[in-house]
Amino acid sequence: MDTDLFLKVDKKAILYNLINLKQLVFEVTDACNLRCKYCGYAELYEGYDLREDKYLPIEKAKLIIDYLADIWRTHLSKSLVQPVVFGFYGGEPLMNMKFIKEVINYLDTIKEVGKQFFFSMTTNAMLLNKYMDYIAEKKIQLLISLDGDEQGQSYRVDASGKNSFDRVIRNVKKLQEQYPDYFRKYVNFNSVLHNRNSVESTYHFIKNNFSKETRISPLNNSGIRLDKIEEFRNTYQNVEESIKKSLNCEVLEAELFIKEPKTGTLLSFIHNYSENVYDNYNDLFIDKSKLQSCPTGTCPPFYKKMFVTVNGKILQCEKINHEFALGQVYDDRVELYLEKAAKQHNDYVFRYQKQCAVCSINKQCIQCVFQIDDIHKPDTKCFGFRNAEAHKRYIKNNIDYLRKHPKLYGRLMREARISD
């Protein structure tokens, strides 16, 4: 493949992403009332600012909101109203509820920007009982961290080492009882898989207790401290392997549907190779194979979201090492370095262009280069690289899996949806 087909990001493209920003996430606080062993900001990991129990000042939030609102007004399309989700992240965001209320109140004063505002929050639910009335009133999309039953939750402990299970379950049950409609529409769960739970036990616990299907996530394998690798390995559990250990593997796979790794991979395979997928009407008239694409699956800055840390650093995602900040919210101003953002993105992404040029999945890559631990090394290898032989195996495995489950294709077409 000719590397000239690879597209570089420029300042204009990043400005376009800001104009059409889909999500702004605030790290409301770096304080937390739990001490989860596997937390991305805990002892197993590195690459983040020191946790100092800070709270993001409302003044900084207003500055970045005003900065974006000015951009939105300048490029306002009166015929189009776009949704923007404001996310509240931590630490534990409910420890700075005053900030959340002030942001929502301030957004009520932002007019004529062509946007409709929505809200989301990731929470451990320890303080949910104190603020559930407000959360339900504002229809905040809630993602509750719960690892299943008491044993599964046993890594989520408070400062004294006490399991949070009883308190979290009590609060979530109360929310479900008092606001059943809100709970059904706006509450979801995320569960971390580790060596004290399983996919089967966690999935069924949450479904049986809350009539919800949790998203089960393995431990993050990026940014692990070198002295904690062995501890990480002992704590880690693979999703697919956990499913295989279940009492009735095939029944569980059917229940999980696209949350089951092989079915999720099959969905991606069909999406990318059916040649019958169109994002919009324009795709009907364009030969995508002739378009420039970006090497790697790294999102261009602010294509999906903007993340503001408790220290005012501006990043394109909460999963990226804080050293890759693209700007700063100071006490009196916002400085966002669009040219620097473009250069940083291109410098790191194009290190892999030679690998991308001969990679069999360069058009379907999902590998973010900022999740590669040795990214600073000039000869770094992409985790997602697939040669022709490996790609043949990938195609064969998906076809074989579809032959083994012939009804799955119809179900995927009827029920599954891929989104950004």
Sequence and secondary structure as in RCSB ss.txt:
>XXXX:A:sequence
MDTDLFLKVDKKAILYNLINLKQLVFEVTDACNLRCKYCGYAELYEGYDLREDKYLPIEKAKLIIDYLADIWRTH
LSKSLVQPVVFGFYGGEPLMNMKFIKEVINYLDTIKEVGKQFFFSMTTNAMLLNKYMDYIAEKKIQLLISLDGDE
QGQSYRVDASGKNSFDRVIRNVKKLQEQYPDYFRKYVNFNSVLHNRNSVESTYHFIKNNFSKETRISPLNNSGIR
LDKIEEFRNTYQNVEESIKKSLNCEVLEAELFIKEPKTGTLLSFIHNYSENVYDNYNDLFIDKSKLQSCPTGTCP
PFYKKMFVTVNGKILQCEKINHEFALGQVYDDRVELYLEKAAKQHNDYVFRYQKQCAVCSINKQCIQCVFQIDDI
HKPDTKCFGFRNAEAHKRYIKNNIDYLRKHPKLYGRLMREARISD
>XXXX:A:secstr
  GGGB    HHHHHHHHHT  EEEEE BS  S   TT TTSTTB SS      B  HHHHHHHHHHHHHHHHHT
  TT  EEEEEEEESS GGGGHHHHHHHHHHHTT  SSSEEEEEEEEE STTHHHHHHHHHHTT EEEEE  SST
TGGGG B TTS B HHHHHHHHHHHHHH HHHHHHHEEEEEE  TT  HHHHHHHHHHHHS   EEE    SSB 
GGGHHHHHHH   HHHHHHTSTTHHHHHHHHGGGSHHHHHHHHHHHHHSS   SSGGGGG  GGGS B SSS   
TTSS EEE TT EEES TTS GGG  EEE SS EEE HHHHHHHHHHHHGGGHHHHHT TTTTS    GGG TTT
TSTT   TT   HHHHHHHHHHHHHHHHHSTTHHHHHHHH     
